[in-house]
Amino acid sequence: MLTVAAPRTTPAGWTLRAVVSAHAVAIAGQPVFAGVYLTGDYVGLRLHSAGADVVTSIGYLQVIVAIVVWVRLRQAWPFLATSAVVAAETVQYFAGLDGALWLHLPLGVTTVVAVVVQFIDVWRRPLLRQGAADA
């Protein structure tokens, strides 16, 4: 009887999972910090501002990891999805600095949802080299 090993996520895939997970945790704090600020506690604004720096930095790190996944695993979708999220986060970041809440708030909701969807997507199946599952 011949048994076939189940496909396993590669180190690049695990790195992407780790960074996307950190991104999801960091971005989940942003609405909380904004809510603290909106209740009248100005410390919330400082926390929201620092959180924006952290979320944005993790997003840029995620772009780098997604490029590695693209090169090593021949999967472009993490790079394309990450690029879209990071572009939206960058616009949202500067909209927040400018006080353009009409853009900052709905884009914030959109980016939180997008990162959560990415989190679910990278954890729902093994991240393998394209074509490795068929070999």
C-alpha positions as CSV (number, residue, x, y, z in Angstrom):
1,M,0.0,0.0,0.0
2,L,1.4,3.3,-1.1
3,T,0.6,6.4,0.9
4,V,1.0,9.9,-0.4
5,A,2.1,12.7,2.0
6,A,-0.3,15.6,2.3
7,P,0.9,18.8,0.7
8,R,2.5,21.1,3.3
9,T,2.9,24.8,3.3
10,T,6.4,26.0,2.5
11,P,8.5,28.3,4.7
12,A,7.6,31.2,2.4
13,G,4.0,30.4,2.8
14,W,4.4,30.3,6.6
15,T,6.1,33.7,6.5
16,L,3.2,35.1,4.5
17,R,0.7,33.6,7.0
18,A,2.7,35.2,9.9
19,V,2.8,38.6,8.4
20,V,-0.9,38.6,7.3
21,S,-1.8,37.5,10.8
22,A,0.2,40.3,12.4
23,H,-1.4,42.7,9.9
24,A,-4.9,41.5,10.9
25,V,-4.2,41.9,14.6
26,A,-2.8,45.4,14.1
27,I,-5.6,46.6,11.8
28,A,-8.3,45.2,14.2
29,G,-7.1,47.7,16.8
30,Q,-7.6,50.7,14.6
31,P,-11.4,51.0,14.9
32,V,-11.1,50.5,18.7
33,F,-8.6,53.3,19.0
34,A,-10.7,55.5,16.8
35,G,-13.7,54.7,19.0
36,V,-11.8,55.7,22.1
37,Y,-10.9,59.0,20.5
38,L,-14.5,59.6,19.5
39,T,-15.7,59.2,23.1
40,G,-13.6,62.2,23.9
41,D,-10.4,60.6,25.1
42,Y,-7.6,62.3,23.2
43,V,-5.2,59.4,24.1
44,G,-7.2,57.4,21.6
45,L,-6.0,59.7,18.8
46,R,-2.4,59.1,19.7
47,L,-3.0,55.4,19.8
48,H,-4.9,55.5,16.4
49,S,-2.0,57.5,14.9
50,A,0.7,55.1,16.2
51,G,-1.5,52.1,15.1
52,A,-1.7,53.6,11.6
53,D,2.1,53.7,11.5
54,V,2.3,50.0,12.6
55,V,-0.4,48.9,10.2
56,T,1.2,50.7,7.3
57,S,4.6,49.3,8.1
58,I,3.3,45.7,8.3
59,G,1.5,46.3,5.0
60,Y,4.7,47.3,3.3
61,L,6.5,44.2,4.9
62,Q,3.6,42.1,3.5
63,V,4.3,43.4,0.0
64,I,7.9,42.2,0.3
65,V,6.9,38.8,1.6
66,A,4.2,38.5,-1.2
67,I,7.0,39.2,-3.8
68,V,9.0,36.3,-2.3
69,V,5.9,34.1,-2.5
70,W,5.4,35.1,-6.1
71,V,9.0,34.3,-7.0
72,R,9.5,31.1,-4.9
73,L,6.0,29.6,-5.2
74,R,4.9,31.1,-8.5
75,Q,1.7,32.5,-7.0
76,A,0.9,36.0,-7.9
77,W,-2.4,36.4,-6.1
78,P,-0.9,37.3,-2.7
79,F,1.1,40.1,-4.3
80,L,-1.8,41.4,-6.3
81,A,-4.2,41.3,-3.2
82,T,-1.6,42.8,-0.9
83,S,-0.8,45.6,-3.4
84,A,-4.5,46.5,-3.6
85,V,-4.8,46.5,0.2
86,V,-1.6,48.5,0.8
87,A,-2.6,51.1,-1.9
88,A,-5.9,51.5,-0.1
89,E,-4.2,51.8,3.3
90,T,-1.8,54.4,2.0
91,V,-4.7,56.5,0.6
92,Q,-6.5,56.0,3.9
93,Y,-3.4,57.0,5.9
94,F,-3.1,60.3,4.1
95,A,-6.8,61.0,4.2
96,G,-6.7,60.6,7.9
97,L,-3.7,63.0,8.2
98,D,-5.6,65.5,6.1
99,G,-8.8,65.1,8.1
100,A,-10.8,63.8,5.1
101,L,-13.1,61.6,7.2
102,W,-15.6,61.2,4.3
103,L,-12.8,59.0,2.7
104,H,-10.9,57.8,5.8
105,L,-13.8,56.1,7.5
106,P,-15.3,54.0,4.6
107,L,-11.8,53.2,3.3
108,G,-10.9,52.1,6.8
109,V,-13.8,49.7,7.0
110,T,-12.9,48.3,3.5
111,T,-9.3,47.7,4.4
112,V,-10.2,45.9,7.7
113,V,-12.5,43.6,5.7
114,A,-9.8,43.1,3.0
115,V,-7.1,42.1,5.5
116,V,-9.5,39.7,7.3
117,V,-10.4,38.1,4.0
118,Q,-6.7,37.8,3.2
119,F,-6.1,36.2,6.6
120,I,-8.9,33.6,6.0
121,D,-7.5,32.9,2.5
122,V,-3.9,32.3,3.5
123,W,-4.9,30.0,6.3
124,R,-7.6,27.9,4.5
125,R,-5.3,25.9,2.3
126,P,-1.5,25.0,2.0
127,L,0.6,27.6,0.2
128,L,2.6,25.4,-2.2
129,R,4.7,26.0,-5.3
130,Q,2.3,26.3,-8.3
131,G,2.0,22.9,-9.8
132,A,3.5,21.1,-6.8
133,A,0.1,19.7,-5.8
134,D,-0.4,18.1,-9.3
135,A,3.1,16.5,-9.4
